[in-house]
Amino acid sequence: MSRTIEVDIDSAVFKWLRESAGWSIEETSKKIYTSVDTVIAIESGKKKPTLRQLKELSNAFKRPLASFLLSEPKEEKSPPKDYRMLPNKVNIFDKKTLLVLRKARSLQTIGKELSQNLEDESKIKTGKFKLSDNPKEIANKYRNLFKIDEKKQKGFKTTYDFFNYVRDVLENINIIVFQFSIPVEDARGFVLIDESPAVIVVSTQDCIEARLFTLMHEFAHILLGESAIDIPDACSISNNNIEKWCNQFSSSFLFPKEIAKPTFNENKRNLTDRKTLNSLSRKYKVSKAMILINMYKLDFISKSDLNKILDRYKPKAIPKEAKETKTGGGMTADKKCVSEVGTKFVSLVANNYDRGYITYTDALNYLSIKSKNFDKVLSRAVK
């Protein structure tokens, strides 16, 4: 009969690891096949967990086993300001969201160290604005700075191409963009600017048009000088002034009035026809829902017309089967890596490895890849 090994741990560390992973006492007790009272006893220091239980929880909490042996809880930065407007869920996040927040923080710290090794500037190269500034005017300014005009926007083959172009521009001004799987009902994106380089994360569970809107919404938070986590929606009108400002910026950046108005006039006779909406969505790489919202804002359709049509075209989360094709099962490991962490981060890792600042093992760990994919990843991210 195998011997049960009990482990002497700090009870506060156990509680911190559980809570920071988003697990309740009840969920934890079920995971390690014990009672709620036993978990409470462990967290009050009256009982010791077994090694087997800690191994199980290490896997569940996505923490190294050694974390349970710390003498005290580690100081971790608080989550960004919660603008999700979810009832009774302020600063209460899904387990997957918490994991992505932790991963983004870790990669941000790694990015900072890698930049310092190369003596690269990692501070954001943008202006700073206030709520009293006009988001539409600022969006127009950044379209010009990003060298995006109507011809260029229509010239992108797909919304993915448009997204990747904007992503590259943002990364050139020291904003690293990550794409990870976050439940979109919990958060569509977040931004971290309390350290350099700044980091934007968007959810791969969203359709690409919604991701693009979120990307520019989070960039707007950077322009306002704050970290945030939220559920940007081109179709909703937020009661929060900051979210409203960021939505207006994103919408104006992606489909400015100066383009929308003449375009709607040209198509006035069949404005809300499916064929027209499909055509405009393809041309400008934005969602049909955003196009409809702009029609309403510019007085081309009534509120009742908007409500009748809108439900058909609200951006939906990617169905599981399609998600596997676009972001997982159908995507090679090297392509998935570059899609998730971006060319800027891959280049930082590659340059540090080339100059001997990090080991080969470090490089693989930072990129979460196997050795057989290393050269393929680097070739995809040549800058």
VOPAGU-2260 file (C-alpha; in pm, 1 decimal, decimal comma):
REM VOPAGU-2260
SITE   aa  ch    i         X         Y         Z
SITE  MET   A    0       0,0       0,0       0,0
SITE  SER   A    1     148,6     337,1    -103,7
SITE  ARG   A    2     233,4     584,5     165,9
SITE  THR   A    3      48,8     918,3     177,0
SITE  ILE   A    4     295,9    1204,7     190,5
SITE  GLU   A    5     172,1    1518,5     363,8
SITE  VAL   A    6     339,9    1847,3     275,7
SITE  ASP   A    7     402,4    2132,6     515,1
SITE  ILE   A    8     293,7    2452,4     338,9
SITE  ASP   A    9     198,7    2807,4     429,7
SITE  SER   A   10    -182,2    2819,8     446,5
SITE  ALA   A   11    -191,5    3177,3     311,9
SITE  VAL   A   12       3,1    3064,8       4,1
SITE  PHE   A   13    -248,9    2786,0     -61,0
SITE  LYS   A   14    -541,1    3029,7     -37,5
SITE  TRP   A   15    -368,2    3285,4    -261,0
SITE  LEU   A   16    -296,9    3024,4    -529,4
SITE  ARG   A   17    -658,7    2907,3    -522,6
SITE  GLU   A   18    -812,8    3254,5    -535,4
SITE  SER   A   19    -572,5    3391,7    -797,7
SITE  ALA   A   20    -666,4    3099,6   -1024,0
SITE  GLY   A   21   -1037,9    3174,7    -980,3
SITE  TRP   A   22   -1126,3    2850,2    -801,8
SITE  SER   A   23   -1388,0    2834,2    -527,1
SITE  ILE   A   24   -1342,4    2619,8    -215,8
SITE  GLU   A   25   -1615,7    2386,8    -344,0
SITE  GLU   A   26   -1449,4    2343,3    -684,5
SITE  THR   A   27   -1113,0    2282,4    -519,3
SITE  SER   A   28   -1253,9    2016,4    -287,7
SITE  LYS   A   29   -1408,3    1829,5    -581,8
SITE  LYS   A   30   -1084,3    1849,6    -778,5
SITE  ILE   A   31    -885,6    1674,3    -505,3
SITE  TYR   A   32   -1168,7    1439,6    -399,7
SITE  THR   A   33   -1205,0    1573,5     -48,6
SITE  SER   A   34   -1456,0    1769,4     158,1
SITE  VAL   A   35   -1508,4    2144,6     173,5
SITE  ASP   A   36   -1418,7    2124,2     543,1
SITE  THR   A   37   -1080,3    1974,5     455,1
SITE  VAL   A   38    -996,4    2261,3     216,5
SITE  ILE   A   39   -1105,1    2512,2     481,6
SITE  ALA   A   40    -881,4    2330,4     732,2
SITE  ILE   A   41    -584,9    2349,8     491,2
SITE  GLU   A   42    -641,3    2723,6     442,7
SITE  SER   A   43    -661,1    2781,2     817,1
SITE  GLY   A   44    -340,2    2584,4     878,7
SITE  LYS   A   45    -513,0    2305,4    1070,2
SITE  LYS   A   46    -446,4    2037,7     810,0
SITE  LYS   A   47    -169,0    1956,7     563,2
SITE  PRO   A   48    -241,3    1870,2     200,3
SITE  THR   A   49     -92,9    1557,7      46,5
SITE  LEU   A   50     169,5    1568,2    -227,6
SITE  ARG   A   51     -78,8    1405,3    -464,0
SITE  GLN   A   52    -336,1    1677,7    -393,0
SITE  LEU   A   53     -79,0    1950,6    -458,5
SITE  LYS   A   54      20,9    1790,5    -789,0
SITE  GLU   A   55    -345,1    1782,1    -890,8
SITE  LEU   A   56    -393,8    2147,8    -796,2
SITE  SER   A   57     -66,6    2251,4    -959,1
SITE  ASN   A   58    -210,4    2126,6   -1286,9
SITE  ALA   A   59    -554,5    2278,9   -1222,2
SITE  PHE   A   60    -424,4    2620,7   -1112,3
SITE  LYS   A   61    -159,4    2622,6   -1390,3
SITE  ARG   A   62     113,7    2695,8   -1135,7
SITE  PRO   A   63     447,2    2517,0   -1079,3
SITE  LEU   A   64     437,8    2268,4    -792,3
SITE  ALA   A   65     711,4    2474,2    -624,9
SITE  SER   A   66     463,7    2764,8    -590,2
SITE  PHE   A   67     295,9    2578,1    -304,5
SITE  LEU   A   68     626,1    2576,1    -114,9
SITE  LEU   A   69     667,8    2954,3    -106,0
SITE  SER   A   70     704,8    3104,8     240,5
SITE  GLU   A   71     444,8    3372,6     162,9
SITE  PRO   A   72     217,2    3477,7    -124,5
SITE  LYS   A   73     395,1    3654,7    -409,3
SITE  GLU   A   74     301,5    4014,6    -474,1
SITE  GLU   A   75     124,5    4028,7    -807,0
SITE  LYS   A   76     -11,7    4330,8    -986,0
SITE  SER   A   77    -384,9    4386,8    -959,5
SITE  PRO   A   78    -600,1    4319,6   -1266,8
SITE  PRO   A   79    -653,8    4621,5   -1493,5
SITE  LYS   A   80    -955,2    4844,3   -1427,3
SITE  ASP   A   81   -1275,6    4652,2   -1492,8
SITE  TYR   A   82   -1497,1    4821,9   -1753,4
SITE  ARG   A   83   -1695,5    4510,5   -1846,4
SITE  MET   A   84   -2016,3    4640,6   -1684,9
SITE  LEU   A   85   -2121,8    4286,9   -1588,7
SITE  PRO   A   86   -2372,9    4278,7   -1299,6
SITE  ASN   A   87   -2225,5    4145,1    -973,5
SITE  LYS   A   88   -1895,5    4058,0   -1144,4
SITE  VAL   A   89   -1668,7    4355,2   -1076,7
SITE  ASN   A   90   -1314,8    4211,9   -1064,8
SITE  ILE   A   91   -1455,5    3857,7   -1072,8
SITE  PHE   A   92   -1314,3    3681,2   -1377,2
SITE  ASP   A   93   -1342,4    3346,1   -1549,9
SITE  LYS   A   94   -1055,7    3103,9   -1478,9
SITE  LYS   A   95    -941,9    3123,9   -1842,0
SITE  THR   A   96    -938,9    3503,6   -1831,9
SITE  LEU   A   97    -730,1    3501,6   -1514,0
SITE  LEU   A   98    -484,9    3261,6   -1675,2
SITE  VAL   A   99    -447,6    3484,8   -1981,9
SITE  LEU   A  100    -402,9    3791,8   -1759,4
SITE  ARG   A  101    -123,9    3611,2   -1577,1
SITE  LYS   A  102      33,8    3494,5   -1902,3
SITE  ALA   A  103      23,4    3845,0   -2050,3
SITE  ARG   A  104     185,0    3989,8   -1736,8
SITE  SER   A  105     459,8    3728,7   -1755,6
SITE  LEU   A  106     526,2    3793,6   -2125,1
SITE  GLN   A  107     525,1    4168,9   -2061,4
SITE  THR   A  108     797,0    4124,7   -1796,8
SITE  ILE   A  109     995,8    3900,4   -2031,1
SITE  GLY   A  110     953,6    4154,7   -2311,6
SITE  LYS   A  111    1088,1    4429,5   -2087,2
SITE  GLU   A  112    1395,1    4224,6   -1991,2
SITE  LEU   A  113    1462,0    4127,2   -2352,3
SITE  SER   A  114    1435,9    4491,3   -2463,9
SITE  GLN   A  115    1674,8    4600,9   -2189,2
SITE  ASN   A  116    1926,6    4335,3   -2295,2
SITE  LEU   A  117    1927,7    4485,2   -2644,7
SITE  GLU   A  118    1918,2    4842,9   -2511,0
SITE  ASP   A  119    1599,3    4891,4   -2712,0
SITE  GLU   A  120    1353,4    5163,6   -2620,4
SITE  SER   A  121    1034,9    5000,3   -2490,2
SITE  LYS   A  122     830,2    5305,0   -2389,5
SITE  ILE   A  123     512,7    5379,5   -2584,8
SITE  LYS   A  124     556,6    5626,4   -2869,2
SITE  THR   A  125     212,6    5789,7   -2863,1
SITE  GLY   A  126      50,1    6106,8   -2744,1
SITE  LYS   A  127    -169,4    6125,0   -2436,0
SITE  PHE   A  128    -524,9    6255,7   -2445,5
SITE  LYS   A  129    -817,6    6344,3   -2219,9
SITE  LEU   A  130   -1189,6    6266,2   -2229,2
SITE  SER   A  131   -1249,0    6628,0   -2325,5
SITE  ASP   A  132   -1056,0    6567,3   -2650,5
SITE  ASN   A  133   -1261,2    6471,0   -2955,4
SITE  PRO   A  134   -1216,4    6095,1   -3019,4
SITE  LYS   A  135   -1321,0    6129,0   -3384,7
SITE  GLU   A  136   -1056,0    6391,3   -3455,5
SITE  ILE   A  137    -790,5    6186,5   -3277,3
SITE  ALA   A  138    -894,3    5875,0   -3471,4
SITE  ASN   A  139    -846,1    6069,5   -3794,8
SITE  LYS   A  140    -503,4    6182,7   -3673,6
SITE  TYR   A  141    -398,1    5823,5   -3610,2
SITE  ARG   A  142    -534,0    5700,6   -3942,9
SITE  ASN   A  143    -297,3    5952,1   -4101,4
SITE  LEU   A  144      -6,8    5853,8   -3875,2
SITE  PHE   A  145     -69,7    5485,9   -3953,7
SITE  LYS   A  146     -84,0    5575,5   -4325,4
SITE  ILE   A  147    -435,1    5438,4   -4373,2
SITE  ASP   A  148    -660,6    5599,7   -4631,1
SITE  GLU   A  149    -969,4    5467,9   -4807,9
SITE  LYS   A  150    -772,4    5322,3   -5098,7
SITE  LYS   A  151    -532,2    5136,9   -4869,5
SITE  GLN   A  152    -813,7    5004,8   -4649,7
SITE  LYS   A  153   -1005,0    4871,3   -4948,2
SITE  GLY   A  154    -680,6    4724,9   -5084,9
SITE  PHE   A  155    -637,5    4471,4   -4805,7
SITE  LYS   A  156    -753,1    4130,2   -4927,2
SITE  THR   A  157    -909,5    4029,1   -4595,5
SITE  THR   A  158    -984,5    4168,3   -4250,7
SITE  TYR   A  159    -697,7    3950,7   -4124,6
SITE  ASP   A  160    -461,4    4148,0   -4348,9
SITE  PHE   A  161    -598,9    4477,7   -4215,7
SITE  PHE   A  162    -567,9    4353,0   -3857,5
SITE  ASN   A  163    -208,9    4239,7   -3912,3
SITE  TYR   A  164    -114,5    4571,2   -4071,2
SITE  VAL   A  165    -248,3    4768,5   -3773,7
SITE  ARG   A  166     -85,9    4521,4   -3535,4
SITE  ASP   A  167     253,4    4576,3   -3701,8
SITE  VAL   A  168     215,9    4953,9   -3678,5
SITE  LEU   A  169     126,7    4930,7   -3308,8
SITE  GLU   A  170     423,2    4704,1   -3242,1
SITE  ASN   A  171     651,7    4954,1   -3413,9
SITE  ILE   A  172     548,9    5210,3   -3150,6
SITE  ASN   A  173     623,5    4961,4   -2870,5
SITE  ILE   A  174     277,6    4818,5   -2809,7
SITE  ILE   A  175     294,0    4438,8   -2813,0
SITE  VAL   A  176     -27,1    4273,2   -2931,1
SITE  PHE   A  177    -114,0    3920,9   -2816,8
SITE  GLN   A  178    -402,7    3701,3   -2931,5
SITE  PHE   A  179    -515,7    3440,8   -2678,7
SITE  SER   A  180    -834,7    3248,1   -2613,7
SITE  ILE   A  181   -1057,4    3437,9   -2368,1
SITE  PRO   A  182   -1429,6    3362,1   -2317,8
SITE  VAL   A  183   -1587,2    3659,4   -2497,1
SITE  GLU   A  184   -1879,4    3670,4   -2254,5
SITE  ASP   A  185   -1621,5    3743,2   -1981,8
SITE  ALA   A  186   -1382,8    3975,7   -2169,8
SITE  ARG   A  187   -1302,4    4056,4   -2530,4
SITE  GLY   A  188    -973,2    4225,0   -2458,7
SITE  PHE   A  189    -752,6    4413,4   -2216,4
SITE  VAL   A  190    -456,8    4647,2   -2209,5
SITE  LEU   A  191    -165,9    4675,6   -1964,3
SITE  ILE   A  192      32,0    5000,1   -1960,6
SITE  ASP   A  193     172,3    5018,2   -1607,5
SITE  GLU   A  194     493,0    4858,5   -1738,3
SITE  SER   A  195     684,7    4885,2   -2065,0
SITE  PRO   A  196     630,8    4760,3   -2324,1
SITE  ALA   A  197     255,9    4818,7   -2323,6
SITE  VAL   A  198      51,4    4506,6   -2399,4
SITE  ILE   A  199    -284,7    4465,0   -2573,2
SITE  VAL   A  200    -459,5    4126,3   -2566,9
SITE  VAL   A  201    -758,4    4037,8   -2786,2
SITE  SER   A  202    -960,8    3717,5   -2778,6
SITE  THR   A  203    -921,4    3459,1   -3053,0
SITE  GLN   A  204   -1272,9    3340,6   -2966,9
SITE  ASP   A  205   -1404,4    3651,8   -3141,8
SITE  CYS   A  206   -1456,4    3690,2   -3515,5
SITE  ILE   A  207   -1178,2    3891,9   -3679,2
SITE  GLU   A  208   -1393,0    4204,5   -3731,2
SITE  ALA   A  209   -1475,1    4216,0   -3359,6
SITE  ARG   A  210   -1107,2    4157,3   -3277,0
SITE  LEU   A  211   -1008,6    4452,8   -3493,6
SITE  PHE   A  212   -1263,1    4675,0   -3318,1
SITE  THR   A  213   -1133,8    4557,2   -2978,3
SITE  LEU   A  214    -773,1    4620,0   -3084,0
SITE  MET   A  215    -843,3    4984,8   -3160,8
SITE  HIS   A  216   -1065,7    5020,9   -2853,5
SITE  GLU   A  217    -777,1    4903,9   -2632,8
SITE  PHE   A  218    -539,6    5137,0   -2816,5
SITE  ALA   A  219    -777,4    5418,9   -2723,3
SITE  HIS   A  220    -733,8    5322,5   -2356,0
SITE  ILE   A  221    -358,2    5360,6   -2407,8
SITE  LEU   A  222    -414,2    5709,7   -2549,3
SITE  LEU   A  223    -612,0    5790,8   -2233,5
SITE  GLY   A  224    -326,6    5654,0   -2022,9
SITE  GLU   A  225    -487,6    5362,2   -1842,3
SITE  SER   A  226    -491,0    4984,7   -1815,5
SITE  ALA   A  227    -834,4    4829,3   -1868,1
SITE  ILE   A  228   -1025,6    4507,8   -1928,5
SITE  ASP   A  229   -1358,5    4520,7   -2107,2
SITE  ILE   A  230   -1606,7    4383,9   -2358,7
SITE  PRO   A  231   -1597,7    4635,1   -2646,2
SITE  ASP   A  232   -1904,0    4623,0   -2867,8
SITE  ALA   A  233   -1955,5    4839,1   -3174,4
SITE  CYS   A  234   -2330,1    4778,5   -3141,4
SITE  SER   A  235   -2378,0    4904,3   -2787,1
SITE  ILE   A  236   -2383,0    5253,4   -2641,8
SITE  SER   A  237   -2201,2    5247,5   -2310,0
SITE  ASN   A  238   -2310,7    5462,6   -2017,5
SITE  ASN   A  239   -1948,3    5488,1   -1909,3
SITE  ASN   A  240   -1778,1    5795,8   -2054,7
SITE  ILE   A  241   -1441,3    5625,8   -2095,9
SITE  GLU   A  242   -1586,2    5323,3   -2275,4
SITE  LYS   A  243   -1797,6    5554,0   -2490,2
SITE  TRP   A  244   -1485,7    5754,9   -2585,8
SITE  CYS   A  245   -1291,7    5439,3   -2673,9
SITE  ASN   A  246   -1581,5    5301,9   -2880,5
SITE  GLN   A  247   -1609,4    5629,6   -3071,1
SITE  PHE   A  248   -1236,0    5630,0   -3137,0
SITE  SER   A  249   -1237,4    5270,8   -3264,0
SITE  SER   A  250   -1543,0    5319,9   -3482,5
SITE  SER   A  251   -1408,7    5645,3   -3629,5
SITE  PHE   A  252   -1067,5    5491,3   -3692,7
SITE  LEU   A  253   -1207,4    5189,0   -3875,3
SITE  PHE   A  254   -1494,1    5353,2   -4064,0
SITE  PRO   A  255   -1473,0    5734,5   -4045,1
SITE  LYS   A  256   -1771,5    5952,1   -4126,6
SITE  GLU   A  257   -1584,0    6103,9   -4421,8
SITE  ILE   A  258   -1584,1    5760,6   -4586,3
SITE  ALA   A  259   -1914,4    5626,4   -4452,4
SITE  LYS   A  260   -2138,5    5916,5   -4556,4
SITE  PRO   A  261   -2054,9    5930,4   -4929,5
SITE  THR   A  262   -2051,7    5549,6   -4940,9
SITE  PHE   A  263   -2403,7    5535,6   -4797,7
SITE  ASN   A  264   -2521,7    5802,9   -5040,0
SITE  GLU   A  265   -2389,4    5599,9   -5332,7
SITE  ASN   A  266   -2583,8    5294,0   -5214,5
SITE  LYS   A  267   -2893,2    5474,1   -5087,8
SITE  ARG   A  268   -3145,6    5280,5   -5295,5
SITE  ASN   A  269   -3042,6    4939,3   -5157,7
SITE  LEU   A  270   -2869,8    5046,8   -4839,6
SITE  THR   A  271   -2975,9    4769,3   -4602,7
SITE  ASP   A  272   -2996,2    4488,5   -4858,7
SITE  ARG   A  273   -2789,4    4184,7   -4771,1
SITE  LYS   A  274   -2590,0    4223,9   -5093,3
SITE  THR   A  275   -2501,5    4586,4   -5012,9
SITE  LEU   A  276   -2402,8    4508,2   -4654,5
SITE  ASN   A  277   -2188,4    4214,2   -4765,2
SITE  SER   A  278   -2017,8    4429,5   -5025,5
SITE  LEU   A  279   -1943,1    4716,7   -4784,3
SITE  SER   A  280   -1820,9    4477,2   -4517,4
SITE  ARG   A  281   -1579,5    4314,5   -4764,0
SITE  LYS   A  282   -1457,2    4647,6   -4898,4
SITE  TYR   A  283   -1386,4    4813,0   -4563,8
SITE  LYS   A  284   -1306,4    4502,1   -4352,9
SITE  VAL   A  285   -1552,0    4593,8   -4077,5
SITE  SER   A  286   -1857,3    4410,3   -3946,3
SITE  LYS   A  287   -2201,9    4454,4   -4096,8
SITE  ALA   A  288   -2321,6    4550,6   -3749,1
SITE  MET   A  289   -2077,4    4841,6   -3739,1
SITE  ILE   A  290   -2191,4    4953,1   -4083,3
SITE  LEU   A  291   -2555,3    4948,8   -3968,3
SITE  ILE   A  292   -2473,4    5143,1   -3651,9
SITE  ASN   A  293   -2303,5    5407,0   -3866,4
SITE  MET   A  294   -2607,3    5423,6   -4094,7
SITE  TYR   A  295   -2818,9    5499,9   -3789,0
SITE  LYS   A  296   -2575,7    5755,2   -3643,8
SITE  LEU   A  297   -2558,1    5937,9   -3977,0
SITE  ASP   A  298   -2940,9    5938,1   -4012,0
SITE  PHE   A  299   -2961,7    5700,2   -4305,5
SITE  ILE   A  300   -3188,8    5456,3   -4119,2
SITE  SER   A  301   -3426,1    5485,5   -3823,7
SITE  LYS   A  302   -3382,1    5329,4   -3481,1
SITE  SER   A  303   -3661,5    5081,2   -3554,1
SITE  ASP   A  304   -3495,2    4980,4   -3884,1
SITE  LEU   A  305   -3167,0    4935,7   -3701,5
SITE  ASN   A  306   -3319,4    4711,7   -3434,8
SITE  LYS   A  307   -3499,5    4498,8   -3694,4
SITE  ILE   A  308   -3182,3    4424,3   -3888,7
SITE  LEU   A  309   -2910,4    4436,5   -3622,9
SITE  ASP   A  310   -2962,9    4099,7   -3454,7
SITE  ARG   A  311   -2885,4    3926,5   -3781,9
SITE  TYR   A  312   -2543,8    4085,7   -3803,7
SITE  LYS   A  313   -2408,5    4126,7   -3450,5
SITE  PRO   A  314   -2055,8    3977,4   -3440,4
SITE  LYS   A  315   -2071,9    3627,6   -3297,4
SITE  ALA   A  316   -1804,5    3426,9   -3121,8
SITE  ILE   A  317   -1633,4    3180,6   -3354,5
SITE  PRO   A  318   -1804,8    2837,3   -3341,4
SITE  LYS   A  319   -1582,6    2564,3   -3199,1
SITE  GLU   A  320   -1537,7    2384,5   -3533,0
SITE  ALA   A  321   -1434,1    2703,1   -3713,5
SITE  LYS   A  322   -1214,6    2805,2   -3421,1
SITE  GLU   A  323   -1019,9    2480,8   -3450,1
SITE  THR   A  324    -955,9    2557,1   -3815,1
SITE  LYS   A  325    -866,8    2923,3   -3767,2
SITE  THR   A  326    -687,4    2921,7   -3436,5
SITE  GLY   A  327    -592,0    2568,5   -3349,3
SITE  GLY   A  328    -640,2    2234,1   -3519,8
SITE  GLY   A  329    -599,0    2364,7   -3874,1
SITE  MET   A  330    -308,1    2596,0   -3789,8
SITE  THR   A  331      52,0    2477,9   -3781,7
SITE  ALA   A  332     239,5    2524,5   -3453,1
SITE  ASP   A  333     475,0    2786,3   -3598,8
SITE  LYS   A  334     190,8    2988,6   -3749,0
SITE  LYS   A  335      -8,3    2964,9   -3425,0
SITE  CYS   A  336     289,7    3092,6   -3224,6
SITE  VAL   A  337     338,2    3400,8   -3444,0
SITE  SER   A  338     -37,2    3462,9   -3450,5
SITE  GLU   A  339     -52,0    3454,4   -3069,9
SITE  VAL   A  340     257,6    3649,6   -2964,9
SITE  GLY   A  341     328,2    3853,3   -3277,8
SITE  THR   A  342     642,5    3926,6   -3477,7
SITE  LYS   A  343     771,0    4190,7   -3234,7
SITE  PHE   A  344     792,1    3947,8   -2943,3
SITE  VAL   A  345     936,4    3668,9   -3159,8
SITE  SER   A  346    1202,6    3910,1   -3289,5
SITE  LEU   A  347    1294,4    4011,7   -2934,2
SITE  VAL   A  348    1342,0    3646,7   -2840,1
SITE  ALA   A  349    1540,3    3569,6   -3157,9
SITE  ASN   A  350    1773,3    3869,3   -3120,8
SITE  ASN   A  351    1840,9    3787,9   -2755,7
SITE  TYR   A  352    1917,7    3428,0   -2844,9
SITE  ASP   A  353    2147,7    3529,3   -3133,1
SITE  ARG   A  354    2347,3    3756,1   -2901,4
SITE  GLY   A  355    2375,5    3498,8   -2626,4
SITE  TYR   A  356    2158,4    3678,2   -2369,3
SITE  ILE   A  357    1924,0    3381,3   -2336,2
SITE  THR   A  358    1961,6    3007,5   -2386,6
SITE  TYR   A  359    1795,3    2793,7   -2650,5
SITE  THR   A  360    1572,7    2646,4   -2378,9
SITE  ASP   A  361    1473,9    2997,8   -2266,1
SITE  ALA   A  362    1376,1    3087,4   -2622,5
SITE  LEU   A  363    1158,6    2777,6   -2658,7
SITE  ASN   A  364     991,5    2841,9   -2321,9
SITE  TYR   A  365     921,5    3208,5   -2396,9
SITE  LEU   A  366     758,3    3114,4   -2727,4
SITE  SER   A  367     588,1    2798,9   -2591,8
SITE  ILE   A  368     712,3    2590,2   -2885,0
SITE  LYS   A  369     910,4    2272,3   -2947,1
SITE  SER   A  370    1259,8    2274,9   -3094,9
SITE  LYS   A  371    1140,1    2137,9   -3431,4
SITE  ASN   A  372     934,5    2456,8   -3484,3
SITE  PHE   A  373    1195,2    2712,1   -3374,5
SITE  ASP   A  374    1344,8    2791,8   -3717,1
SITE  LYS   A  375     999,5    2798,9   -3878,5
SITE  VAL   A  376     877,1    3053,1   -3621,6
SITE  LEU   A  377    1181,2    3275,0   -3678,9
SITE  SER   A  378    1136,6    3265,3   -4056,3
SITE  ARG   A  379     774,1    3377,8   -4016,8
SITE  ALA   A  380     873,9    3669,8   -3797,2
SITE  VAL   A  381    1170,6    3815,6   -3985,4
SITE  LYS   A  382    1176,9    4193,7   -3928,3
